[in-house]
Amino acid sequence: MIAITNDLLDPQAVSDPYSYFKQIRQEDPVYWNDRWKGWIITKYDDVYALLQDPRISADRISKQVMDKMPTEGKYVAEVMKKWMPLTDPPNHTRIRKVLQKAFSPRVIGAMRDTIQDIVNQAIDEIEKRERIDIVSDYAFSIPSNVLSAMMGLPTEDFDKIKTWTHDLNTLVFIDLSVKDRHMKAFLAVKEMSAYFEEKFEERKRNPGTDLISSLIEANEGGILSTEELIAQSILLFQAGHETTTGMIANSLLALLKNPDQMKLLKENPSLINTAVEEFVRYDGAAKSVVRVATEDIEIRNKVIKKGERLLIVNASANRDEEKFENPDQLDITRDPNPHLGFGHGAHYCLGNQLARLEVRIAVSTFLQRINHLELAHDQLSWESTMVGRLLKSLDVYIKI
């Protein structure tokens, strides 16, 4: 038996979190990590239960946490504390009510042609090359361009929005390899706040059919303050950009590593819906969420005390042998597929339908237009984060 390392960012744990969390799940599913000073929750039933347990809080940025931050980090934290996923009911319910109106099925469905155009353009730019990086050359541009289009932002602003989002996520995803992440995130949030404040003022004067106008309309009566609306706009890019980038890249990687499944999907494009659900389960971009206990909780004869942190590992739950048959096998026909890749309960990902649609179109169009796809090398490099599952790059050879 190999001793479980307490280093959640050990290179082996980052590159293969599934083996790492499998060992914890089988040996000590409610595991105290002394280095992180918190509990690691890995079993499906426990993850499922805790994600809807009112005794755990998403508002994890406490005064004690903020006191340890540099000034730049405190500024970012004040904005993040307004984000819907980092609030609890009733505040969470109030914010979600406004955002739900702007993310209705009608709004998402109307984006299909726009997403298809963005994906087609991305493939137009790479199809004549023999070697590409799927992350930077393809997947990275799609979600930010989709969100920018939804918000009615000028195309010339897309690149700086991508940079802001990436810099912010070095802090949000706890990427300890980036030493100046607090300053990067501070500058990104400061510039994004000023940018969106200007855009909201413009839409108040001249409403349109874009998402910013929809948020203003949904906020009739002033349910949210202007600062809260700006914070949610920053959140939409933070949550919807790099995670969807990761989902697209991870999905194509899963197919590259499972050529039989790639062949099956190419020959049966109608399987794309169940395939996307399996991509999210098998190697989704959201690895875990951080929560805090608001009172003592007993799980599997362990007592999680009030105020202690929990790392609730969706990625481990999605590979639980007691819930999924052959959990380490990619099966694009898997049905039912009750994965927790988008969370569960009150904090179930609001943008899940948009993310699903983007991945469906990005993967299916890529497979239709690119005839041959092959890994350029076997050495994969992953972002060193605790909560995300994000490739740094994915070099492949392609032929049309």
Secondary structure, DSSP 4 states (H G I P E B T S, - for coil): -PPPPS-TT-HHHHH-HHHHHHHHHHH-SEEEETTTTEEEE--HHHHHHHTT-TTEES----HHHHHTS-HHHHHHHHHHTTSGGG--TTHHHHHHHHHHHHT-HHHHHTTHHHHHHHHHHHHHTTTT-SEEEIIIIIITHHHHHHHHHHHT--GGGHHHHHHHHHHHHHHHTT-TT-TTHHHHHHHHHHHHHHHHHHHHHHHHHS--SSHHHHHHHHTTTTSS-HHHHHHHHHHHHHHHSHHHHHHHHHHHHHHHH-HHHHHHHHH-GGGHHHHHHHHHHHH-SB--EEEEESS-EEETTEEEPTT-EEEE-HHHHTT-TTTSSSTTS--TT--S----TT--GGG--TTHHHHHHHHHHHHHHHHHH-SEEEES-S--EE---SSB--EEE-EEEEE-
